[in-house]
Amino acid sequence: MQLLQAGLILLSFLPLISTLLLGYQLLRNGQGAWGKPTINKWVFFATKLAISLLLAGPAVASVFPNFFSYLPILIQSEIPDVQKLLALTFLLAGNLLLIPAYYTMSIFTRVGLPTRQHALQTSGVYKISRNPMYASFIFFNTACFLLIPSLLITALIIFSLLAHHIIILREEQFLTSTFQQDYLNYKNQTARYL
């Protein structure tokens, strides 16, 4: 099962590496990654911290397979290979959404609402999801839970998913006011998540 472990390591580090490369590209182009928070700034940044931890979780758990046993409120004491394989599948699905979304958004990517020029993205992976980055979080969160089965992780996931859904609703209001009928047409043709 070393191949399984190698796959977990590769697929769990891809979103982290992709995010760093995107950040580098934004900085190199003189762009900042931070936009305007769509909800209370403390909740907004807590949400971004939560998703960062949940994205890093599978990477840590794949490099240190017994890491999860140090967390409180565990649901199970061992991770069977079939559960790791399922986590691998969710990591693959998350990467298939996140990396093309990064590529499509490129220098327009912001954490929060844009404060500069912005374009409505409707091509690539945005043809199947209006929020492929957020949809990818569902897959990454599931993989994190499968590799670190803790009630603490479950609470973090629930908080992250609920807060991100509220963020999406606020972003939709912004996009409707900014792009008007173009966004409404896109919204009617494309699912919010998948």
C-alpha positions as CSV (number, residue, x, y, z in Angstrom):
1,M,0.0,0.0,0.0
2,Q,3.0,2.3,-0.4
3,L,1.4,3.4,-3.8
4,L,-1.7,4.5,-1.9
5,Q,0.4,6.5,0.6
6,A,2.3,8.1,-2.2
7,G,-0.9,9.1,-4.0
8,L,-2.3,10.6,-0.7
9,I,0.9,12.6,-0.3
10,L,0.8,13.9,-3.9
11,L,-2.9,14.7,-4.1
12,S,-2.9,16.3,-0.6
13,F,0.0,18.6,-1.4
14,L,-1.3,19.7,-4.8
15,P,-3.8,22.2,-3.5
16,L,-1.2,23.7,-1.1
17,I,1.4,24.0,-3.9
18,S,-1.2,25.4,-6.3
19,T,-2.3,28.0,-3.8
20,L,1.3,29.1,-3.2
21,L,2.0,29.3,-7.0
22,L,-1.2,31.4,-7.5
23,G,-0.1,33.7,-4.6
24,Y,3.3,34.1,-6.2
25,Q,1.7,34.9,-9.5
26,L,-0.5,37.6,-7.9
27,L,2.4,39.1,-6.1
28,R,4.6,39.0,-9.2
29,N,1.9,40.9,-11.2
30,G,1.6,43.5,-8.5
31,Q,-1.8,42.2,-7.4
32,G,-2.9,41.4,-3.9
33,A,-4.8,38.3,-3.0
34,W,-6.9,40.0,-0.4
35,G,-10.2,41.5,-1.2
36,K,-13.0,42.9,0.8
37,P,-14.6,40.5,3.3
38,T,-18.2,39.7,2.5
39,I,-19.3,39.0,6.1
40,N,-18.0,40.1,9.5
41,K,-14.3,40.3,9.1
42,W,-13.5,38.2,12.2
43,V,-15.8,35.4,11.0
44,F,-14.5,35.8,7.5
45,F,-10.9,35.4,8.5
46,A,-11.7,32.6,10.9
47,T,-13.4,30.8,8.0
48,K,-10.3,31.2,5.9
49,L,-8.1,29.9,8.7
50,A,-10.4,27.0,9.1
51,I,-10.3,26.0,5.4
52,S,-6.5,26.4,5.5
53,L,-6.3,24.0,8.4
54,L,-8.6,21.6,6.6
55,L,-6.6,21.8,3.4
56,A,-3.4,21.2,5.4
57,G,-4.9,18.3,7.4
58,P,-4.7,15.7,4.6
59,A,-1.1,16.7,3.8
60,V,0.0,16.2,7.4
61,A,-2.1,13.0,7.8
62,S,-0.6,11.5,4.6
63,V,3.0,12.2,5.6
64,F,2.4,11.2,9.2
65,P,-0.2,8.5,9.1
66,N,-0.5,8.2,12.9
67,F,-0.9,12.0,13.4
68,F,-4.6,11.7,13.8
69,S,-4.3,9.6,16.9
70,Y,-3.0,12.7,18.8
71,L,-6.2,14.7,18.2
72,P,-8.9,14.8,20.8
73,I,-12.4,13.3,20.4
74,L,-11.5,10.7,17.8
75,I,-14.3,8.6,16.2
76,Q,-12.0,5.7,15.3
77,S,-8.6,4.5,16.3
78,E,-7.3,3.2,13.0
79,I,-7.7,4.2,9.3
80,P,-8.2,1.2,7.1
81,D,-6.8,1.2,3.6
82,V,-10.3,1.3,2.0
83,Q,-10.9,4.6,3.9
84,K,-7.6,6.0,2.7
85,L,-8.5,5.0,-0.9
86,L,-11.8,6.8,-0.5
87,A,-9.9,9.9,0.8
88,L,-7.7,9.7,-2.2
89,T,-10.7,9.7,-4.5
90,F,-12.1,12.9,-2.7
91,L,-8.6,14.5,-3.0
92,L,-8.5,13.8,-6.7
93,A,-12.0,15.3,-7.2
94,G,-11.1,18.4,-5.2
95,N,-8.0,18.9,-7.3
96,L,-9.9,18.5,-10.5
97,L,-12.1,21.4,-9.5
98,L,-9.6,23.7,-7.6
99,I,-6.6,23.7,-10.0
100,P,-8.6,24.5,-13.2
101,A,-10.5,27.2,-11.2
102,Y,-7.2,28.8,-10.2
103,Y,-6.0,28.6,-13.8
104,T,-9.3,30.2,-15.1
105,M,-9.5,33.0,-12.5
106,S,-5.7,33.6,-12.6
107,I,-4.9,37.1,-11.5
108,F,-8.5,37.9,-10.8
109,T,-8.5,35.5,-7.8
110,R,-9.2,37.3,-4.5
111,V,-9.9,36.2,-1.0
112,G,-13.1,38.2,-0.6
113,L,-14.7,40.6,-3.0
114,P,-12.5,42.2,-5.6
115,T,-11.3,45.8,-4.9
116,R,-9.9,46.2,-8.4
117,Q,-10.8,45.2,-12.0
118,H,-12.7,41.9,-12.1
119,A,-14.1,39.8,-14.8
120,L,-17.0,37.4,-14.8
121,Q,-15.6,33.9,-15.3
122,T,-17.9,31.6,-17.2
123,S,-15.5,29.3,-19.1
124,G,-13.5,26.2,-18.2
125,V,-14.6,24.6,-15.0
126,Y,-16.9,27.6,-14.4
127,K,-19.2,26.1,-17.0
128,I,-20.1,23.3,-14.6
129,S,-20.0,25.2,-11.3
130,R,-20.3,28.9,-10.4
131,N,-18.1,28.2,-7.3
132,P,-15.6,25.4,-8.2
133,M,-13.2,26.6,-5.5
134,Y,-15.8,26.3,-2.8
135,A,-17.1,23.1,-4.3
136,S,-13.6,21.7,-4.1
137,F,-13.6,22.4,-0.4
138,I,-16.4,19.9,0.1
139,F,-14.2,17.2,-1.4
140,F,-11.1,18.3,0.5
141,N,-13.1,18.5,3.8
142,T,-14.4,15.0,3.3
143,A,-10.9,13.7,2.6
144,C,-9.6,15.5,5.7
145,F,-12.3,13.8,7.8
146,L,-11.6,10.4,6.4
147,L,-7.9,10.8,7.2
148,I,-8.4,12.5,10.6
149,P,-11.7,11.2,11.9
150,S,-12.3,13.5,14.9
151,L,-15.3,15.3,16.1
152,L,-13.1,18.4,16.3
153,I,-12.5,18.1,12.5
154,T,-16.2,17.6,12.0
155,A,-17.0,20.9,13.9
156,L,-14.4,22.7,11.9
157,I,-15.9,21.4,8.6
158,I,-19.4,22.3,9.6
159,F,-18.3,25.8,10.6
160,S,-16.3,26.2,7.3
161,L,-19.1,24.9,5.0
162,L,-21.8,27.1,6.6
163,A,-19.7,30.2,6.6
164,H,-18.6,29.7,3.1
165,H,-22.2,29.2,2.0
166,I,-23.0,32.6,3.5
167,I,-20.0,34.1,1.8
168,I,-21.2,32.7,-1.5
169,L,-24.6,34.2,-1.1
170,R,-23.0,37.6,-0.5
171,E,-20.7,37.2,-3.5
172,E,-23.8,36.4,-5.6
173,Q,-25.3,39.7,-4.5
174,F,-22.1,41.5,-5.5
175,L,-21.9,39.8,-8.9
176,T,-25.6,40.5,-9.6
177,S,-25.1,44.2,-8.9
178,T,-21.8,44.3,-10.9
179,F,-22.6,42.2,-14.0
180,Q,-26.4,42.4,-13.9
181,Q,-28.1,40.4,-16.6
182,D,-24.9,38.7,-17.7
183,Y,-24.5,37.2,-14.2
184,L,-28.3,36.4,-14.0
185,N,-28.1,34.5,-17.3
186,Y,-25.0,32.6,-16.1
187,K,-26.6,31.9,-12.7
188,N,-29.7,30.4,-14.5
189,Q,-27.5,28.1,-16.6
190,T,-24.9,27.0,-14.1
191,A,-25.2,25.2,-10.7
192,R,-24.0,27.0,-7.6
193,Y,-21.8,24.0,-6.6
194,L,-22.2,21.1,-8.9
